[in-house]
Amino acid sequence: MSRLFSLRCPSHLSRWLQTAGSRRCAHSLSVLNGDLARLPPTVRAFIESSASLCQPRDVHVCTGSAQENTAILSLLEREGLIQRLSKYPNNCWLARTDPRDVARVESKTVIVTANRRDTVPTPTDGSKSQLGNWMSREDLEAATAERFPGCMKGRTMYVIPFSMGPVGSPLSKIGIQLTDSAYVVASMRIMTRMGSAVLGALGDGEFVKCLHSVGCPLPADGGSTGGWPCNPEKTLIAHVPDRREILSFGSGYGGNSLLGKKCFALRIASRIAKDEGWLAEHMLILGITNPAGVKKYIAAAFPSACGKTNLAMLMPTLPGWKVECVGDDIAWMKFDSEGRLRAINPENGFFGVAPGTSMKTNPNAMRTIASNTVFTNVGATSDGGVYWEGIDEPLAPGVRVTSWTGKEWTPGDGEPCAHPNSRFCAPASQCPIMDANWESPEGVPIDAIIFGGRRPQGVPLVYESFNWRHGVFIGSAMRSESTAAAEHKGKVIMHDPFAMRPFFGYNFGAYLRHWLSMEERPSVRLPRIFHVNWFRKGEDGSFLWPGFGENCRVLDWICRRIDGEPSAARTPVGYVPVPGALDLDGLEAVRMEELFSLPRAFWEREAGEIRQYLTNQVNQDLPGPVLTELEGLEQRVAEM
């Protein structure tokens, strides 16, 4: 069986799996749960060959049942990797990672293709591309040989069958993740549809192969290593899109180890989407209903930690409006037979940033995480609760706080009690405003696409693209303050096209051509494209827009524009609301002129930096229509 799999798997693994297969008899494999003989042959081959390579003590095929989940959580508790949060009686837990394993490691995340240019464009100045990291097949073979042989000794290999999207939906895809982390099992059960039902839906069909190890085997006697298992010096997250394969080593943190999330749902799926003619995007999906009962669906792309979850769970302040959540992070979108772009949320849970989340900023998220939630790297209270910056909950007298590092903490310590990228992992079904159609197999129809980011200066609250091509250019030109979701330092303005900069599964120039090609399809109804910026500040450093629930006022205008309302004025950057078009009733004085001002000096710099980025980073792969749109912006700014 190992030899059979080696003929189907990537060449960079073939030699190792063939060698492992020759040692197969020497490595006795105990199956704790499941019957390998009843699995589809391709799944069984993947398990047996990977077990020969990684040499786990035993194998557990996950069913996804409640009983199994209870056992997994109990195991993690016994090992000291999670602790029960007694303040919340309904199955809430706290995990603390190694301080070296707290975020996505973009510098160690690679795409493996035959040619570098299949993955990233070649910058004009010869510098390293900012649009992804390429690794050759030969280098991955060497990296695999250095890391994976014997990496699971003394540990259990868990087999996680999971569906991205509702099981059986024509828009869904299936993966099989092999991992030696029980934390990953517990988290994947929340974040995906996981277990026996997925194997039933798979049959002999195709699946994405996901191999993960924390890279820190237990001693041969099975004793605890004491602490969060990881191997930061050897961390590598590799994607092989040609073979639909992911290899992750050395990290137990969510974005690096929950391979259904960014790795599958964006990097691999974006390549699948290109091949099959659809879109896999870093976007929330929400449904919004106006007081007349008319409902629209909107997808929105923001960089990590820029308010996607807050917008997806918005509580409108305008009377009579209702927002319902379909998803807060990822959208898979495909045109239906009638030319409507339909979207599913391929995830089953929320992996949200905790700091800043409160009953004031996102009450629906707070209600969602009140049960069945795994918190990671937040602070803990002595009465069995959680705590983080911006939670806006006063501590009861005598209650102490322990920081995410395990040390006693007080507000005057000068260090945060929760890591800035600390997370909650909670089932989406618990959100009180989940849309009735959030698991619809055919997806929901998308009426508008929004791009946005954190821009403290110069960028207006909202503007609409002139057309689809201009909208694609707006997405390509997105810039935002860096966040704590990856290993960046400081609040520098970074280029983050389509909020996908860390997640492209193939050359960004080809990605742009793929987006542009949507306009060429016959009889399609393309969504309108907008850009928003909730984060503009005045000269005094204060935010010019109140944000949060008041953002429904911007969505109101967007919905009216979709319906053809002539409430916009043309500007050099796009259409903006005419005076009076935004419903400001009940708001304290908003400095609208400042909020929508377009300083010429700012936009001259902005256009220049966009040109430098696109022409240098995308270079000869930059599509002509995008360059034309850039030239149009430059000309309009020059005429301001």
C-alpha positions as CSV (number, residue, x, y, z in Angstrom):
1,M,0.0,0.0,0.0
2,S,2.8,2.4,0.7
3,R,4.3,1.8,-2.7
4,L,0.9,2.4,-4.3
5,F,0.6,5.8,-2.6
6,S,4.2,6.7,-3.5
7,L,3.2,6.5,-7.2
8,R,0.4,9.1,-6.6
9,C,2.0,11.5,-4.2
10,P,4.4,14.4,-5.1
11,S,7.9,13.4,-6.3
12,H,9.5,15.2,-3.4
13,L,7.9,12.7,-1.0
14,S,8.0,9.6,-3.2
15,R,11.6,8.5,-2.3
16,W,11.0,8.9,1.4
17,L,7.7,7.1,1.3
18,Q,9.2,4.2,-0.7
19,T,12.0,4.0,1.8
20,A,9.5,4.1,4.6
21,G,7.5,1.4,2.9
22,S,10.5,-0.9,2.9
23,R,10.7,-0.5,6.7
24,R,6.9,-0.9,7.2
25,C,7.2,-4.4,8.8
26,A,9.7,-3.1,11.3
27,H,7.2,-0.4,12.5
28,S,4.2,-2.0,14.2
29,L,1.2,0.3,14.0
30,S,-1.5,0.1,16.6
31,V,-4.9,1.5,15.6
32,L,-6.7,2.9,18.6
33,N,-9.9,3.9,16.8
34,G,-11.3,3.1,13.4
35,D,-10.8,0.4,10.8
36,L,-8.2,1.3,8.2
37,A,-9.4,-1.6,6.0
38,R,-12.8,0.1,5.6
39,L,-11.4,3.4,4.5
40,P,-11.3,4.5,0.8
41,P,-8.0,3.0,-0.7
42,T,-6.5,6.4,-1.3
43,V,-7.1,7.6,2.3
44,R,-5.7,4.3,3.6
45,A,-2.6,4.6,1.5
46,F,-2.1,8.2,2.7
47,I,-2.4,7.1,6.3
48,E,-0.1,4.1,6.0
49,S,2.6,5.8,4.0
50,S,2.6,8.8,6.3
51,A,2.7,6.6,9.4
52,S,5.7,4.7,7.9
53,L,7.4,8.1,7.5
54,C,6.5,9.7,10.8
55,Q,6.4,6.5,12.9
56,P,3.7,7.3,15.4
57,R,3.0,5.1,18.3
58,D,-0.6,4.5,17.2
59,V,-3.4,5.9,14.9
60,H,-6.8,7.3,15.8
61,V,-9.3,7.8,13.0
62,C,-11.6,10.6,14.3
63,T,-15.3,10.2,14.2
64,G,-16.2,13.8,15.3
65,S,-18.6,12.5,18.0
66,A,-19.3,14.3,21.2
67,Q,-17.8,11.4,23.2
68,E,-14.6,11.6,21.3
69,N,-14.4,15.3,21.8
70,T,-14.8,14.9,25.5
71,A,-12.0,12.3,25.6
72,I,-9.7,14.6,23.5
73,L,-10.3,17.5,25.8
74,S,-9.7,15.4,28.9
75,L,-6.5,14.2,27.5
76,L,-5.3,17.7,26.8
77,E,-6.3,18.7,30.4
78,R,-4.3,15.7,31.8
79,E,-1.3,16.7,29.8
80,G,-1.5,20.3,31.1
81,L,-2.0,21.8,27.7
82,I,-5.5,23.2,28.5
83,Q,-7.3,24.2,31.6
84,R,-11.0,24.2,32.3
85,L,-12.6,27.6,32.7
86,S,-14.9,27.0,35.7
87,K,-16.7,30.3,35.4
88,Y,-18.3,29.1,32.2
89,P,-19.9,25.7,32.9
90,N,-20.5,24.9,29.3
91,N,-17.2,23.4,28.0
92,C,-14.8,26.3,27.8
93,W,-11.1,25.9,27.9
94,L,-7.9,27.9,27.9
95,A,-4.6,27.0,26.2
96,R,-1.3,28.8,26.4
97,T,1.2,28.3,23.7
98,D,5.0,28.6,23.7
99,P,5.8,32.3,23.4
100,R,7.7,31.4,20.2
101,D,4.5,30.0,18.7
102,V,1.8,32.7,18.7
103,A,1.0,33.7,15.1
104,R,1.2,32.7,11.5
105,V,4.8,32.5,10.4
106,E,4.6,34.0,6.9
107,S,8.4,33.9,6.6
108,K,8.3,30.1,6.9
109,T,5.2,29.6,4.7
110,V,6.0,28.5,1.2
111,I,4.3,27.5,-2.1
112,V,6.1,24.7,-4.0
113,T,5.9,24.7,-7.8
114,A,8.1,23.6,-10.6
115,N,9.0,27.2,-11.5
116,R,9.3,30.2,-9.2
117,R,7.2,32.4,-11.4
118,D,4.3,30.0,-11.1
119,T,4.2,31.1,-7.4
120,V,5.4,34.7,-7.4
121,P,6.2,37.4,-9.9
122,T,9.8,38.5,-10.3
123,P,10.4,42.0,-8.9
124,T,12.1,44.5,-11.2
125,D,14.8,45.4,-8.7
126,G,15.8,41.8,-8.0
127,S,14.5,41.9,-4.4
128,K,12.6,39.2,-2.7
129,S,8.9,39.1,-3.7
130,Q,6.5,40.4,-1.1
131,L,3.7,38.4,-2.7
132,G,4.6,35.0,-1.3
133,N,7.5,32.6,-0.7
134,W,8.5,30.0,-3.3
135,M,10.3,26.8,-2.6
136,S,11.6,24.3,-5.2
137,R,10.5,20.7,-5.1
138,E,14.1,19.7,-4.5
139,D,14.4,22.0,-1.5
140,L,11.1,20.7,-0.1
141,E,12.3,17.1,-0.5
142,A,15.4,18.0,1.6
143,A,13.3,19.9,4.1
144,T,10.9,17.0,4.4
145,A,13.8,14.5,4.9
146,E,15.2,16.7,7.7
147,R,11.9,17.0,9.6
148,F,9.3,14.3,9.1
149,P,11.1,10.9,9.4
150,G,10.2,9.6,12.9
151,C,8.7,13.0,14.0
152,M,5.7,11.4,15.7
153,K,7.5,8.8,17.7
154,G,5.8,8.3,21.0
155,R,2.7,10.2,19.9
156,T,-0.7,9.4,18.4
157,M,-1.4,10.2,14.7
158,Y,-4.9,11.5,14.5
159,V,-6.7,11.1,11.2
160,I,-9.1,14.0,10.6
161,P,-11.5,13.7,7.7
162,F,-13.0,17.2,7.2
163,S,-15.2,19.1,4.8
164,M,-14.7,22.7,3.9
165,G,-18.3,23.8,3.4
166,P,-21.5,21.9,4.1
167,V,-21.0,18.1,3.6
168,G,-22.2,17.2,0.2
169,S,-22.5,20.8,-1.2
170,P,-21.3,21.1,-4.8
171,L,-19.2,24.1,-3.6
172,S,-17.5,22.2,-0.8
173,K,-14.1,20.4,-0.8
174,I,-12.8,17.6,1.4
175,G,-9.5,17.2,3.2
176,I,-7.8,14.5,5.3
177,Q,-5.4,15.9,7.9
178,L,-3.0,13.7,9.8
179,T,-1.7,15.3,13.0
180,D,0.0,14.5,16.3
181,S,-1.7,17.3,18.1
182,A,-4.9,16.7,20.1
183,Y,-5.3,20.5,20.3
184,V,-5.6,20.5,16.5
185,V,-8.3,17.7,16.7
186,A,-10.4,19.7,19.2
187,S,-10.0,22.9,17.2
188,M,-10.7,21.3,13.8
189,R,-13.9,19.8,15.2
190,I,-15.0,23.4,15.8
191,M,-13.6,25.0,12.6
192,T,-14.7,22.3,10.1
193,R,-17.3,19.6,9.5
194,M,-15.2,16.8,10.8
195,G,-15.7,13.0,11.2
196,S,-17.4,9.9,9.8
197,A,-20.0,11.7,7.7
198,V,-17.2,13.3,5.7
199,L,-15.7,9.9,4.8
200,G,-19.2,8.8,3.7
201,A,-19.4,11.8,1.4
202,L,-15.9,11.3,0.1
203,G,-16.2,7.8,-1.3
204,D,-13.4,7.4,-3.8
205,G,-13.3,11.1,-4.6
206,E,-10.4,13.5,-4.5
207,F,-9.2,15.1,-1.2
208,V,-6.5,17.5,-0.2
209,K,-3.7,15.7,1.7
210,C,-2.7,17.5,4.9
211,L,0.2,16.3,7.0
212,H,1.0,18.1,10.2
213,S,3.4,17.5,13.1
214,V,4.3,19.7,16.1
215,G,7.8,18.4,15.5
216,C,8.4,17.7,19.2
217,P,8.0,13.9,19.9
218,L,7.4,12.7,23.4
219,P,10.0,10.4,25.0
220,A,9.7,6.7,24.0
221,D,8.0,5.9,27.4
222,G,5.2,8.4,26.6
223,G,6.0,10.8,29.4
224,S,5.1,14.4,29.1
225,T,7.5,16.9,27.6
226,G,6.1,19.6,29.9
227,G,4.9,22.6,28.0
228,W,3.4,23.5,24.6
229,P,4.9,21.1,22.0
230,C,6.5,22.9,19.0
231,N,9.7,23.3,17.2
232,P,10.1,26.9,16.1
233,E,13.6,26.5,14.7
234,K,12.3,23.9,12.2
235,T,8.9,25.4,11.5
236,L,7.8,25.1,7.9
237,I,4.3,25.3,6.3
238,A,4.5,24.1,2.7
239,H,1.8,23.9,0.0
240,V,2.0,21.9,-3.2
241,P,-0.9,23.2,-5.2
242,D,-0.2,21.0,-8.2
243,R,-0.7,17.9,-6.0
244,R,-3.3,19.4,-3.6
245,E,-1.0,18.8,-0.6
246,I,-0.1,20.6,2.6
247,L,2.9,19.8,4.8
248,S,3.1,21.6,8.2
249,F,5.9,21.1,10.7
250,G,6.9,22.6,14.0
251,S,4.0,24.8,15.0
252,G,0.8,24.1,17.0
253,Y,-0.7,27.6,16.5
254,G,-4.0,27.7,14.7
255,G,-3.0,29.5,11.5
256,N,-0.1,27.1,11.0
257,S,-1.7,23.9,12.3
258,L,-5.4,24.0,11.5
259,L,-4.8,23.2,7.9
260,G,-8.3,23.6,6.8
261,K,-8.1,27.3,7.5
262,K,-5.7,29.6,5.6
263,C,-3.6,26.7,4.2
264,F,-6.5,24.9,2.5
265,A,-9.3,27.4,2.3
266,L,-7.1,30.1,0.8
267,R,-3.7,29.0,-0.5
268,I,-4.7,25.6,-2.0
269,A,-8.3,26.6,-2.7
270,S,-7.3,29.8,-4.6
271,R,-5.4,27.6,-7.0
272,I,-8.3,25.1,-7.3
273,A,-10.6,28.0,-7.9
274,K,-8.4,29.3,-10.7
275,D,-8.3,25.9,-12.3
276,E,-12.1,25.4,-11.9
277,G,-13.3,29.0,-12.6
278,W,-14.4,30.3,-9.2
279,L,-13.0,32.5,-6.4
280,A,-11.6,31.5,-3.0
281,E,-11.2,34.8,-1.0
282,H,-10.3,36.2,2.4
283,M,-13.8,37.6,2.9
284,L,-16.6,37.8,5.4
285,I,-20.1,37.2,4.2
286,L,-23.2,38.9,5.7
287,G,-26.8,39.3,4.9
288,I,-28.4,42.7,5.5
289,T,-32.2,43.4,5.5
290,N,-33.7,46.9,5.3
291,P,-36.8,48.0,7.0
292,A,-38.9,47.1,4.0
293,G,-37.8,43.5,4.2
294,V,-35.4,43.6,1.2
295,K,-32.3,41.5,1.8
296,K,-28.9,41.6,0.2
297,Y,-25.7,39.6,0.7
298,I,-22.3,41.3,0.9
299,A,-18.8,39.9,0.9
300,A,-16.0,42.0,2.4
301,A,-12.2,41.6,2.3
302,F,-10.2,43.1,5.2
303,P,-6.7,42.1,6.4
304,S,-6.6,40.0,9.6
305,A,-7.5,41.9,12.8
306,C,-9.1,44.8,10.9
307,G,-12.7,44.2,12.0
308,K,-14.0,41.4,9.8
309,T,-15.7,39.6,12.7
310,N,-17.1,42.8,14.1
311,L,-18.7,43.6,10.7
312,A,-19.9,40.1,10.1
313,M,-21.8,40.2,13.4
314,L,-22.9,43.8,13.2
315,M,-25.7,45.1,15.4
316,P,-27.2,48.0,13.4
317,T,-28.1,51.2,15.1
318,L,-30.5,52.3,12.4
319,P,-34.1,51.3,13.3
320,G,-35.5,48.4,11.3
321,W,-32.3,47.1,9.9
322,K,-31.0,43.6,10.5
323,V,-27.7,42.0,9.8
324,E,-27.2,38.2,9.8
325,C,-23.8,36.4,9.6
326,V,-22.9,33.8,7.0
327,G,-19.1,33.8,7.8
328,D,-16.4,36.1,9.2
329,D,-13.2,35.2,7.4
330,I,-13.4,33.1,4.1
331,A,-15.7,33.1,1.1
332,W,-15.8,30.6,-1.7
333,M,-17.8,32.1,-4.6
334,K,-19.0,30.5,-7.9
335,F,-21.4,31.7,-10.6
336,D,-24.6,29.7,-10.8
337,S,-26.5,28.7,-13.9
338,E,-28.3,32.1,-13.9
339,G,-25.1,34.1,-13.7
340,R,-25.4,35.1,-10.0
341,L,-22.2,34.9,-7.9
342,R,-23.0,32.6,-5.0
343,A,-20.9,32.2,-1.9
344,I,-20.5,29.7,0.9
345,N,-18.5,30.1,4.1
346,P,-16.3,26.9,4.0
347,E,-15.7,27.1,7.7
348,N,-17.8,25.8,10.6
349,G,-16.5,28.1,13.4
350,F,-14.9,31.4,14.3
351,F,-11.2,31.7,15.0
352,G,-11.4,35.3,16.1
353,V,-9.0,37.8,17.6
354,A,-9.9,38.2,21.3
355,P,-8.4,41.6,22.3
356,G,-10.9,44.4,21.6
357,T,-13.9,42.1,21.6
358,S,-16.5,43.2,24.1
359,M,-20.2,43.6,24.7
360,K,-19.7,47.1,23.3
361,T,-17.8,46.3,20.2
362,N,-19.3,42.9,19.3
363,P,-22.0,41.6,21.7
364,N,-22.9,38.8,19.3
365,A,-19.3,37.5,19.4
366,M,-19.4,37.6,23.2
367,R,-22.6,35.6,23.3
368,T,-21.1,33.1,20.7
369,I,-18.0,32.4,22.9
370,A,-19.9,31.8,26.1
371,S,-19.8,28.0,25.6
372,N,-17.9,25.2,23.8
373,T,-15.0,27.5,23.1
374,V,-11.2,27.1,23.2
375,F,-9.4,30.3,24.1
376,T,-5.7,30.6,23.3
377,N,-3.2,33.0,24.9
378,V,-5.8,35.2,26.6
379,G,-5.5,36.2,30.3
380,A,-7.2,34.1,33.0
381,T,-9.0,35.3,36.1
382,S,-8.8,33.6,39.5
383,D,-12.5,32.9,39.4
384,G,-12.1,30.7,36.3
385,G,-12.8,33.3,33.6
386,V,-11.0,34.9,30.7
387,Y,-9.6,38.5,30.3
388,W,-8.1,40.6,27.6
389,E,-7.4,44.1,26.6
390,G,-10.7,45.8,25.6
391,I,-13.0,43.3,27.2
392,D,-14.6,46.1,29.1
393,E,-15.7,43.9,32.0
394,P,-14.8,45.1,35.5
395,L,-13.1,42.6,37.7
396,A,-14.9,41.6,40.9
397,P,-13.2,42.6,44.1
398,G,-10.4,40.2,45.0
399,V,-10.2,38.6,41.5
400,R,-6.7,38.3,40.2
401,V,-5.5,38.0,36.6
402,T,-2.9,35.7,35.2
403,S,-1.4,36.8,31.9
404,W,-1.1,34.6,28.8
405,T,2.5,33.9,29.9
406,G,1.3,32.3,33.1
407,K,2.4,35.2,35.4
408,E,0.3,37.2,37.7
409,W,-0.7,40.5,36.0
410,T,-2.0,43.9,36.9
411,P,-3.0,46.8,34.6
412,G,0.1,48.7,35.6
413,D,2.6,46.1,34.5
414,G,3.1,47.7,31.1
415,E,2.6,44.4,29.3
416,P,-0.7,43.1,27.9
417,C,-2.5,40.3,29.8
418,A,-3.5,38.7,26.5
419,H,-1.3,38.3,23.5
420,P,-2.3,40.8,20.8
421,N,-3.1,37.8,18.5
422,S,-4.8,35.7,21.2
423,R,-7.9,33.9,19.9
424,F,-11.2,32.3,20.6
425,C,-12.3,29.2,18.6
426,A,-16.1,28.8,18.8
427,P,-18.8,27.0,16.7
428,A,-20.5,29.3,14.2
429,S,-23.9,27.7,15.0
430,Q,-23.7,29.4,18.4
431,C,-23.8,32.9,17.0
432,P,-27.2,34.4,17.7
433,I,-27.4,36.0,14.3
434,M,-26.3,33.3,12.0
435,D,-28.2,33.5,8.7
436,A,-30.8,30.9,8.0
437,N,-29.0,30.1,4.7
438,W,-25.5,30.0,6.1
439,E,-25.2,26.3,5.4
440,S,-27.2,26.3,2.1
441,P,-25.5,23.9,-0.3
442,E,-26.0,26.3,-3.2
443,G,-24.6,29.3,-1.3
444,V,-26.0,32.8,-1.0
445,P,-26.2,35.4,-3.9
446,I,-23.6,38.2,-3.5
447,D,-24.8,41.7,-4.4
448,A,-21.7,43.7,-3.4
449,I,-18.0,43.2,-2.6
450,I,-16.2,45.5,-0.2
451,F,-12.5,46.1,0.2
452,G,-11.1,47.9,3.2
453,G,-8.3,48.3,5.7
454,R,-6.9,50.5,8.5
455,R,-6.0,53.8,6.9
456,P,-5.6,56.6,9.5
457,Q,-5.1,59.3,6.9
458,G,-6.4,60.3,3.4
459,V,-8.8,57.5,2.5
460,P,-12.5,58.4,2.7
461,L,-15.1,56.5,4.7
462,V,-16.6,54.8,1.6
463,Y,-16.3,55.0,-2.2
464,E,-17.6,52.9,-5.0
465,S,-15.7,51.7,-8.0
466,F,-16.5,53.0,-11.5
467,N,-16.9,49.5,-12.9
468,W,-15.6,45.9,-12.4
469,R,-12.1,46.6,-13.8
470,H,-11.7,49.6,-11.6
471,G,-12.9,47.5,-8.6
472,V,-10.2,44.9,-9.4
473,F,-7.7,47.7,-9.4
474,I,-9.0,48.9,-6.0
475,G,-8.5,45.4,-4.6
476,S,-5.0,45.3,-6.1
477,A,-4.1,48.6,-4.5
478,M,-5.3,47.8,-0.9
479,R,-3.0,49.0,1.9
480,S,-3.5,48.8,5.6
481,E,-1.7,49.0,8.9
482,S,0.1,45.7,9.8
483,T,-1.5,43.6,12.5
484,A,-0.5,41.1,15.1
485,A,-1.9,38.1,13.2
486,A,1.6,37.5,11.8
487,E,5.1,38.3,12.9
488,H,5.2,41.9,11.8
489,K,6.4,44.7,14.1
490,G,4.9,48.2,14.4
491,K,2.0,49.9,12.7
492,V,3.5,50.4,9.3
493,I,1.3,50.8,6.2
494,M,1.6,47.6,4.2
495,H,0.4,46.7,0.8
496,D,-2.2,43.9,1.2
497,P,-3.9,43.4,-2.2
498,F,-7.4,41.8,-1.8
499,A,-6.4,41.2,1.8
500,M,-4.7,38.1,0.3
501,R,-1.1,39.0,0.4
502,P,-0.1,36.1,2.8
503,F,-2.6,33.7,1.2
504,F,-2.0,33.6,-2.6
505,G,-1.7,30.1,-3.9
506,Y,-0.2,31.2,-7.2
507,N,1.3,34.2,-9.1
508,F,-0.6,37.4,-8.2
509,G,-0.5,38.6,-11.8
510,A,-2.4,35.5,-12.8
511,Y,-4.7,36.0,-9.9
512,L,-5.6,39.5,-11.2
513,R,-6.2,38.1,-14.7
514,H,-8.5,35.5,-13.1
515,W,-10.5,38.3,-11.4
516,L,-10.6,40.3,-14.6
517,S,-11.9,37.3,-16.6
518,M,-15.1,37.2,-14.6
519,E,-16.2,40.2,-16.6
520,E,-15.8,38.2,-19.8
521,R,-18.2,35.5,-18.9
522,P,-21.5,35.6,-20.8
523,S,-24.7,36.6,-18.9
524,V,-23.1,37.1,-15.5
525,R,-24.4,39.6,-12.9
526,L,-21.3,41.1,-11.4
527,P,-21.5,42.5,-7.9
528,R,-20.8,46.2,-7.3
529,I,-17.4,46.9,-5.7
530,F,-16.8,49.3,-2.8
531,H,-14.0,50.4,-0.5
532,V,-14.5,51.4,3.1
533,N,-12.2,52.8,5.8
534,W,-13.7,53.0,9.4
535,F,-10.3,54.1,10.8
536,R,-9.6,57.5,9.5
537,K,-8.4,59.9,12.1
538,G,-8.5,63.7,12.5
539,E,-5.6,66.0,13.2
540,D,-6.3,65.5,17.0
541,G,-5.7,61.7,16.6
542,S,-9.3,60.8,17.3
543,F,-11.4,58.6,14.9
544,L,-13.6,60.6,12.6
545,W,-16.2,57.8,12.3
546,P,-17.8,56.1,15.4
547,G,-17.7,52.6,13.7
548,F,-19.1,49.4,15.0
549,G,-22.9,49.4,14.8
550,E,-22.9,52.8,13.1
551,N,-21.3,51.1,10.1
552,C,-24.8,50.0,9.1
553,R,-25.2,53.6,7.8
554,V,-22.6,52.9,5.2
555,L,-24.1,49.6,4.3
556,D,-27.5,51.4,3.9
557,W,-25.9,53.6,1.3
558,I,-24.2,50.7,-0.4
559,C,-27.6,48.8,-0.6
560,R,-29.3,51.9,-2.1
561,R,-26.5,52.2,-4.7
562,I,-26.9,48.5,-5.7
563,D,-30.6,49.4,-6.3
564,G,-29.5,52.2,-8.6
565,E,-30.1,55.2,-6.4
566,P,-28.3,58.3,-7.9
567,S,-26.8,59.4,-4.5
568,A,-23.1,59.5,-5.5
569,A,-20.7,62.0,-6.8
570,R,-17.7,61.2,-9.0
571,T,-14.3,61.8,-7.5
572,P,-10.8,60.9,-8.6
573,V,-10.9,57.7,-6.5
574,G,-14.5,56.6,-7.1
575,Y,-18.1,57.5,-6.4
576,V,-18.7,58.9,-2.9
577,P,-22.0,59.7,-1.2
578,V,-23.4,63.1,-2.0
579,P,-24.1,65.4,1.0
580,G,-27.1,64.1,2.8
581,A,-26.9,60.6,1.3
582,L,-25.6,59.0,4.5
583,D,-28.3,58.7,7.1
584,L,-26.7,60.5,10.1
585,D,-29.9,60.8,12.2
586,G,-29.1,60.4,15.9
587,L,-25.4,60.7,15.5
588,E,-23.4,63.4,17.2
589,A,-21.7,65.9,14.9
590,V,-19.6,64.0,12.4
591,R,-16.9,66.0,10.5
592,M,-18.1,64.8,7.1
593,E,-16.0,67.2,5.1
594,E,-12.9,66.0,6.8
595,L,-14.0,62.3,6.6
596,F,-14.4,62.5,2.9
597,S,-11.6,64.9,2.0
598,L,-9.1,63.8,-0.7
599,P,-5.9,65.7,0.1
600,R,-4.0,66.1,-3.2
601,A,-0.6,65.6,-1.7
602,F,-1.7,62.4,0.0
603,W,-3.2,60.9,-3.1
604,E,-0.1,61.9,-5.2
605,R,2.0,59.9,-2.7
606,E,-0.6,57.1,-2.6
607,A,-0.7,56.8,-6.4
608,G,3.1,56.9,-6.6
609,E,3.4,54.1,-3.9
610,I,0.8,52.0,-5.7
611,R,2.7,52.4,-9.0
612,Q,6.0,51.5,-7.4
613,Y,4.5,48.4,-5.7
614,L,2.6,47.1,-8.7
615,T,5.2,47.8,-11.3
616,N,8.1,46.5,-9.1
617,Q,6.4,43.6,-7.4
618,V,4.1,42.3,-10.2
619,N,6.4,43.6,-13.0
620,Q,5.8,41.9,-16.3
621,D,2.9,39.8,-14.8
622,L,0.8,43.0,-14.2
623,P,-2.3,42.8,-16.5
624,G,-2.7,45.7,-18.9
625,P,-6.2,46.6,-17.6
626,V,-4.8,47.1,-14.1
627,L,-2.0,49.3,-15.4
628,T,-4.5,51.3,-17.3
629,E,-6.6,51.8,-14.2
630,L,-3.5,53.0,-12.3
631,E,-2.7,55.5,-15.1
632,G,-6.3,56.7,-14.9
633,L,-6.0,57.3,-11.1
634,E,-2.7,59.2,-11.7
635,Q,-4.3,61.5,-14.3
636,R,-7.4,62.2,-12.2
637,V,-5.2,63.0,-9.1
638,A,-3.1,65.3,-11.3
639,E,-6.2,67.2,-12.3
640,M,-7.5,67.7,-8.7
